[in-house]
Each structure stands twice: as structure tokens, then as C-alpha cells.
Amino acid sequence: MKKVTLYTDGACSGNPGAGGWGCVLLYGEHRLELSGGETETTNNRMELLAVISGLERLKYSCEVEVFSDSAYVVNAFSEGWVEAWERSGWKKADRKPVLNDDLWKRLLNEVRRHKVTFRKVKGHADDELNNRCDALARAAVPKTEPSAIPEGTPAENL
């Protein structure tokens, strides 16, 4: 199996609000940066999409080490939450529905296609690749602010 490293991060301007995700895939001397965004989302959805997008980009089953600063993502696998949610029909221990179950299902599908290990990194610290993912995610946040139209602009110019 090919060994791949995946760094990921998500960002949100408001929560909920406009958000972006970024990831960096490393294989040998190859490097691929990906990013995307949504106008109405949450930070947790962006964190999940960063991991999903990186894993879905891989053509073959690989051994993947995922680095994320999201306790939400890392703990869901290291603590066995995802498997418990799946067994309970995507309900939490309090019987309330699991948030983002659409994305958890996609991610679980990818985790089963690959051999994935999740590693927690400290966000906004000295980790160069985590910082790069953060920059990619922030840059991918859609600009939803309406542009100012000068007062008195004729309608035919709009």
C-alpha cells in the first residue's frame, strides 16, 4: 500500500456562516493542495469535508496518516464514536440524531476504503502544514458580503 500523509483544516466566518476547508496531500515528493467552501455551513462540517475531500481524491486504497486540529474529527475515531453512532442508527447516547451524519457516512466509507490513522495536532501553532491548511481554508471562505452600490447609481448600470 502506498503511504500518504493528509493534513486538513476547516474554517468558518460565523458558526453557522460562510466556511471553507483546505487540505494538503503528500506522497513521496508529490504534494497536492485542495480547498473549497460553502456559503452557509458550520466549522465542524468544514473540518469533515477537508478530510473527506483529501481521502476521496485518492485513486487507490492507501495507508493514510491524517493530521487534524479538530478534536471533533480525531476523537470520533480514536474514541469509537463513529462506530457507536452507526450501530445505533446514527443516534448519540442521548438518542438525539448525530449532527452531520451525511458527512460522517461519507467519511466512514473512505476510512474503510483506506487504512487510516488520525493524529491530533495543535491548531494555530508551529505546524507548517496545519498552518497551510488553515490559510487554504480561510481563503476558500466565500465572500458573501453584498458589494456596496453607490447611492444614485442608475438602474440600467446595475
N, C-alpha and C positions, 0 to 999 in steps of 0.2 A: 504494500500500500504506500502511495505517496504521502509524505508528511507535509502538512500545510499549517501555517500559522495564520490566525484570523484575529485582528484587533477590531473592536466595534465601539460605537458610542451613539447616543441619541441626544437630541436637544429639543426644547420646546420654549416658545415665546408665549408665556401664559400656559396654564395647565388646567384645563384644555386650552388650546390655541394652535397657532401655526407651529409646525415642528419639522425637524429634519433628522436624518440619520447618515452616518458615514462608517465605512469600514475599509480596512487595508488587508488584502490577502497577500501572503508571502509564500513562495515556493522556490527554494533554491535561490537563484539570483533574480527571479521574476517577482515583480510587485504590481499589484492591481489595486487602484483606489476606486471605490464606488460610493455614491451618495444619492439621496433622494429626499423628497419632502411632501408634506400634506398641509392643506390649509386649516383643517380642523382635526386635531388629534391630541394625544397625551404623550408625555415623556416616556411612559412605560411602553406604549405602542412603538415609539421610535427606537427604543432600546431593542425591542424584539425584532423589528424589521431590519435593523442593522445586521444582526446575527443571521436571520433568515436569508437575507439578500446575499450575504457572503457565501453561505453554505449552498444555496440554490445555484450559484454561479459555477460551482464545481461540476465538471462533466462526469467524473468517475468517483467511486467511493474512495475516500481518503481518510487518513488519520489526521484529525484536525484538533489543534490546541487553540481554544477560543479565549481571548483576553477581553474582559469587560469590566467597567467600573460600576456596573449595575448589580446591586445585591438582589434585586427582583429577578433578574435572569439567572445569575450564578446560583443563588440559593434554591431556586425552583428545581434545579437538577441535583445539586450537592445534598440537599435535604430530602429529596424524593417527593417533592410536592407534585410535580407533573404526573408521575405515575399514579399517585393517590387521586388526583383530580380525574384522571382518565378512568380509573376503576369506579369512581363514584358518579360517573356520568357528567363530569365537568362541574361538580359542585364542591365547594370548600367544606371544611369541617363544620362550619355553622350552617350548612345546607344551602347557602346562598350561591348563586351562579358564579363561576370563575370569570373574572373580567378578562377580556382579550382572548377568549377561548379559540376564536378563529385563527389567531396568530400562534397560540400555543400548539394547536393541532398541526399547523404547517411546520413549526419548528421541530416538534416531536418526530414528524415524518422525516425531516432532514437528519436529525440526530440518529435515527435508526438506519439511515442510508449510509452514514459515515461512522467512524469511531471517533467520538467527540469527547474531549476533556475541557471542562470550564475552569478558568482561573480568574480570580478576582484581582483587579489592580486598583490602586488608589487613584481616583479621578483628580484632574487638575493638579497633578504633582509633576514629578520629573520623568515620567514615562513618555518618551518621544513619540511613539506610535499611538498611544492613547490620546496624547495632545493633538496629533494629526487628525485622528478620527473626530475629536471634538471640533476642530476647525472645519472639517468637511461637513459635519452635521449642522453646525451653525450657519455655514454658507448656503446650505440647502434649504433652510427655512424659507418658505415662500413669503415674499413681501406682500402683505395683504393690506397695507395702508393705502387708502384711496389717494390718488395724486390730487393735489390742490389745483383747482381750476380758478384762474384769476377772475375776480368779480368783473362783470361786464363783458365777458367773452361771448361773442355772437354764437347762437346755437349752431349755425352752419359750420363753425370751426370746431365743434365738439365731435 
